[in-house]
Amino acid sequence: MIGQKSISSFFSPVSKKRISKDLDETKEDAAIGKKKLKSSAAEGEPTSPPPQALTQEQLDRIAQNKRAALEKLSSSQAPPGVGESWRKGLSAEFGKPYFKQLMAFVSDERKRHTVYPPVEHVFTWTQMCDIRDVKVVILGQDPYHGPNQAHGLCFSVQKPVPPPPSLVNMYKELASDIEGFEHPGHGDLTGWAKQGVLLLNAVLTVRAHQANSHKDKGWETFTDAVVQWLSTNLDGLVFMLWGSYAQKKGAAINRKRHHILQTVHPSPLSVHRGFFGCKHFSKANEMLIKSGKKPIDWKML
């Protein structure tokens, strides 16, 4: 009977208490194993060495190389005609989807229509002076849409095209504001641009004879980035904001770092409501001198 009981007990199911006891013993063995591993490490036994941390100098160098590579890539995507310093300063914009779409749009427009200004003149404003040598910013809206007029500087027209009405009114104000100024007999403002007067339109291309035809295609985003770069990276600039459109575009300018001159647009429709007599040209020079900068020779045209 004893033998049968022993055999019967041998083949009987394992009790829950025994399973629980075995699990507890297994967990205890695992815990002991972990303690032994920690103890071995503490006693200096060989273990896998942790990866060596980079020094701050190495991290800075990696970041610098990455920035340089990204800048080089973006600069290579800049359209032809952009001045070297401007290409570097605005490099972040050229690789963005909106700018690629904008360039594709303008390219397609040139295949289907006459577009002003010519390709080689779209970025004339970046060729006149280094981006860090800008002193005065005059904001326009849309390029002239007649033949041989627009050449990449707002309000300016190529010789021998007669000055348009708004520019004629600017000359009248200059004659009353700047001693010795006389109408130069042409409308080419390159002489100002070379001295650091940025003549920037909000939109840089237009379909022939169709004002604002390239509005809201991406140019405004790009020229906003130009204004933002100047506001952020330079000091003591004079922004001339003529008319509500320019004033809205200049709303984000840091007024603690820069000077703002505002009045109505010199267009014949509004010139008598505050542009004549504003003396912005002489005031701009006073502000530049206070900022330690050389004034603009407005007669140099």
JOWO-V779362 format. One record per residue. N is the residue number from 1. SS is DSSP state (H for helix, E for strand, L for the rest). Layout:
N_SS, N_SS
This chain:
1_L, 2_H, 3_H, 4_H, 5_H, 6_H, 7_H, 8_H, 9_H, 10_H, 11_H, 12_L, 13_L, 14_L, 15_L, 16_H, 17_H, 18_H, 19_H, 20_H, 21_H, 22_H, 23_H, 24_H, 25_H, 26_H, 27_H, 28_H, 29_H, 30_H, 31_H, 32_H, 33_H, 34_H, 35_H, 36_H, 37_H, 38_H, 39_H, 40_H, 41_H, 42_H, 43_L, 44_L, 45_L, 46_L, 47_L, 48_L, 49_L, 50_L, 51_L, 52_L, 53_L, 54_L, 55_L, 56_H, 57_H, 58_H, 59_H, 60_H, 61_H, 62_H, 63_H, 64_H, 65_H, 66_H, 67_H, 68_H, 69_H, 70_H, 71_H, 72_H, 73_H, 74_H, 75_H, 76_H, 77_L, 78_L, 79_L, 80_L, 81_L, 82_L, 83_L, 84_H, 85_H, 86_H, 87_H, 88_H, 89_H, 90_L, 91_H, 92_H, 93_H, 94_H, 95_L, 96_L, 97_H, 98_H, 99_H, 100_H, 101_H, 102_H, 103_H, 104_H, 105_H, 106_H, 107_H, 108_H, 109_H, 110_H, 111_H, 112_H, 113_L, 114_L, 115_E, 116_E, 117_L, 118_L, 119_H, 120_H, 121_H, 122_L, 123_L, 124_H, 125_H, 126_H, 127_L, 128_L, 129_L, 130_L, 131_H, 132_H, 133_H, 134_L, 135_L, 136_E, 137_E, 138_E, 139_E, 140_E, 141_L, 142_L, 143_L, 144_L, 145_L, 146_L, 147_L, 148_L, 149_L, 150_L, 151_L, 152_L, 153_L, 154_L, 155_L, 156_L, 157_L, 158_L, 159_L, 160_L, 161_L, 162_L, 163_L, 164_L, 165_H, 166_H, 167_H, 168_H, 169_H, 170_H, 171_H, 172_H, 173_H, 174_H, 175_H, 176_H, 177_H, 178_L, 179_L, 180_L, 181_L, 182_L, 183_L, 184_L, 185_L, 186_L, 187_L, 188_L, 189_L, 190_H, 191_H, 192_H, 193_H, 194_L, 195_L, 196_L, 197_E, 198_E, 199_E, 200_E, 201_E, 202_L, 203_L, 204_L, 205_L, 206_E, 207_E, 208_L, 209_L, 210_E, 211_L, 212_L, 213_L, 214_L, 215_L, 216_L, 217_L, 218_L, 219_H, 220_H, 221_H, 222_H, 223_H, 224_H, 225_H, 226_H, 227_H, 228_H, 229_H, 230_H, 231_H, 232_H, 233_H, 234_L, 235_L, 236_L, 237_L, 238_E, 239_E, 240_E, 241_E, 242_E, 243_L, 244_H, 245_H, 246_H, 247_H, 248_H, 249_H, 250_L, 251_L, 252_L, 253_L, 254_L, 255_L, 256_L, 257_L, 258_L, 259_E, 260_E, 261_E, 262_E, 263_E, 264_L, 265_L, 266_L, 267_L, 268_L, 269_L, 270_L, 271_H, 272_H, 273_H, 274_L, 275_L, 276_L, 277_L, 278_L, 279_L, 280_H, 281_H, 282_H, 283_H, 284_H, 285_H, 286_H, 287_H, 288_H, 289_H, 290_H, 291_L, 292_L, 293_L, 294_L, 295_L, 296_L, 297_L, 298_L, 299_L, 300_L, 301_L
